[in-house]
Amino acid sequence: TGAGGFYEDPVTGERYLLEAFENPMQAKTAYLANLIYRKIGLSVPEAQLVSENGKTILATKELTDVIDVEPQTLRSNREVRDGLLADIFLGNTSVLGTGYEQIQKTLEGRMFRTNTAGALTFRPDGTPKLFLADSLRRDGDIFPPLHPAPTQLVLAK
């Protein structure tokens, strides 16, 4: 996640997490992943890109009344399981690769993916991903090890 803090809208009282990433493309890819999740019907916080002093900042609306969920509950939850393919497609290591704390449940029961900073081409810490398949490998996690990407097999010959 990028450096930043919270901003409270003086008119609405809504709070936003502001993240200024070292590489502005990470803010843009996190925002794009957020849009993709929304388009396919998965829950993510509202987000927008803003520019401040020449920096691209990801502004994510703070979720209120959310609770952490036990890993076993996440594994059995249909909404989480149905979104697993999207997590893999987006390479969202914020959800898949850092533990289960990046999915939270609202009091109404909706499961939110709360962080997209590790989606697409960046790891959550801002370093670029070398290979998507490599970034998804996790021993003992909810999916088996991946086979080498077809391009690796072709280029290795």
Beta strands, then each sheet from edge to edge (+ up, - down):
strand 1: 3-8
strand 2: 15-20
strand 3: 47-52
strand 4: 55-61
strand 5: 66-68
strand 6: 103-106
strand 7: 111-113
sheet 1: 1+ 2- 4+ 3-
sheet 2: 5+ 6- 7+
end
